[in-house]
Amino acid sequence: MVAPATATLSWDASAGLDVAGYKIYQATVSGTYGAPIATVPMDVTSYTVADLESGTTYFFVVTAYNSDGAESSFSNEASTSIL
């Protein structure tokens, strides 16, 4: 039995003055993101995504959000193929 794979994402901290944290989004089709899979505080700039299935390509983006809940546009998209 093959264990589910993981992927570790990392990003540069936002230069914004009122950043409260980051939201991580995942999709299996490029550019088709729904609700975030995780939210992390402003001092965290990496996240490990677990339970990724072999034979699947995953796409990820990150946004920054502020204390009012306003969210930045998506980061550049990153992808990984789980073999």
Secondary structure, DSSP 8 states (H G I E B T S, - for coil): ----EEEEEE------TTEEEEEEEEESSTT---S-SEEEETT--EEEEEEE-TTEEEEEEEEEEETT--B------EEEEE-
